[in-house]
Amino acid sequence: KRWIVTAGMICSALTTATLANGCTLGTISQHPFAKLKAHASRSADDCGANSSPSPKKLVLASQSPRRRELLSALGFDFEVRSQNVDESVDSGFPAREVALHLARKKAAAAVPNLRPGEIIVAADTTVLLDNQVLGKPVDRSDAITTLMKLSGRSHEVVTGVCVTDEHGKSEAFEDIALVTFRNLEKWEIEHYVDNYKPFDKAGSYGIQDWIGMAAVTQLNGSYFTVMGLPVHKLYRVLTVNFSVPMKITNTKKTDE
């Protein structure tokens, strides 16, 4: 038997044709036979362009080694690019809102320097006792005084985060943890300050340090929020709301 294939039959078949990567060519039966090849080529090009969004580049606006460690452990590639920002606030500013306010301020300062495809992550952490902000200590004496205030009491740690892209899309959020210290001897406080020098830490301590192991009796909230980055919330914001990809690591083991 001999089969006669007409241009119309080919057009009908191509109406439901599907490319290898899963994209359909679309309805093309109305096109003349002579234009089929060109139309299919254009459809394939368009499909490929839409399936590969431009890569996102993450920028961390912080010199904090703890935040660098956490963001890397969370699975993202990023560049560190911090800005000098005035972190002072008015005396009447609500203490609970300071961390989020400063995170937004840091992000806003970094936005003008963003390059195409870049997304900024800015954060700030505050320690609150009796609704007052305990900032970074100015010297040894200040650090010791602050830790004596925290001794035997519970305090709040608030970390605010602001994520912003080059087009002005922004999402800001905060997370709060409640930390309780046992009663500390003065020599223990002096030992910590002299050996760990927590002068770059809000509240004069880092929970990942010796004092976190020796003094913290209760933690209600995220340990990582106290460290300086609420990674459980940040992960969802970056991957879902900003479509930032994780770095690819080959963890598959081969049989020997």
C-alpha positions, -999 to +999 in steps of 0.1 A: +000+000+000+011+035-007+003+063+017-001+099+006+007+125+033-007+159+028+005+192+043-028+194+061-022+161+078+012+172+089-002+204+103-029+184+122-002+162+138+020+191+147-010+208+165-003+185+195+035+181+190+056+184+221+092+194+224+117+172+243+118+196+273+080+193+277+069+226+260+042+224+233+045+240+200+009+253+201-018+252+175-003+258+141-027+241+117-037+275+103-002+281+091+008+274+054+029+242+050+059+263+039+060+281+072+058+251+095+096+248+101+100+285+109+071+284+133+083+253+151+118+269+155+103+301+169+082+281+194+112+261+206+132+292+211+104+309+231+100+278+252+137+276+260+138+313+270+108+310+294+122+278+311+155+294+322+149+325+344+178+348+350+199+337+380+196+355+413+226+367+432+225+370+470+243+398+488+246+398+526+248+433+540+266+423+572+301+418+584+289+394+612+308+361+610+278+344+626+254+355+599+279+345+572+282+311+588+245+306+590+236+318+555+263+295+541+251+266+561+216+272+549+228+264+514+232+297+496+260+313+477+264+350+484+287+380+485+293+401+516+288+438+510+280+459+541+272+496+543+280+520+571+247+529+586+238+551+616+222+527+640+211+553+665+173+556+672+152+582+690+148+576+727+111+572+723+113+546+696+096+513+706+123+489+718+106+458+702+107+475+668+144+486+668+158+455+652+134+455+623+138+493+618+176+489+616+173+459+592+152+480+568+176+509+572+206+487+563+188+472+533+178+507+520+214+518+522+226+489+501+199+490+474+215+518+453+246+496+448+228+465+437+236+451+403+212+434+380+198+402+395+211+409+430+190+405+462+201+421+495+197+404+529+201+428+559+196+420+595+199+434+630+197+418+665+188+435+697+187+422+733+158+435+755+157+436+793+128+453+810+118+467+776+152+485+772+177+477+744+210+464+756+234+472+727+270+463+720+293+471+749+317+500+746+344+484+767+352+457+792+334+474+821+303+479+801+302+443+790+305+431+826+278+454+838+254+442+811+260+405+819+254+412+856+221+426+846+212+395+826+224+371+854+195+351+869+169+366+846+151+361+813+155+385+784+143+388+748+164+386+717+148+401+686+163+397+651+149+417+623+156+409+586+149+428+554+152+412+519+151+435+490+158+432+452+170+457+426+134+465+416+123+476+451+104+444+460+109+440+497+099+417+526+108+424+562+101+402+592+113+395+627+117+366+651+118+367+689+134+343+714+133+343+752+166+334+769+171+326+806+204+329+824+212+312+857+228+333+884+263+340+874+293+346+896+313+378+889+344+358+881+325+337+855+314+369+838+349+383+839+363+350+825+338+352+796+345+388+788+383+385+790+385+353+769+357+358+744+357+396+741+321+400+731+324+436+721+307+432+687+277+414+702+243+429+713+238+422+750+275+415+754+273+378+747+270+352+720+249+321+727+273+300+706+302+309+730+311+293+764+285+314+782+258+299+761+268+264+773+275+274+809+248+299+817+217+295+795+192+274+814+162+279+791+155+289+755+121+295+741+125+301+704+151+297+678+187+293+688+197+307+654+176+338+660+197+345+691+229+339+670+217+366+646+196+351+618+162+334+619+171+309+592+139+290+593+120+321+582+147+334+559+149+302+539+112+303+530+114+340+520+144+335+498+133+303+481+095+309+478+091+347+476+123+356+458+131+323+439+167+323+451+183+289+442+204+269+467+239+260+457+241+226+442+262+201+461+267+165+449+261+144+480+254+111+462+277+083+474+290+057+449+295+021+458+331+012+461 
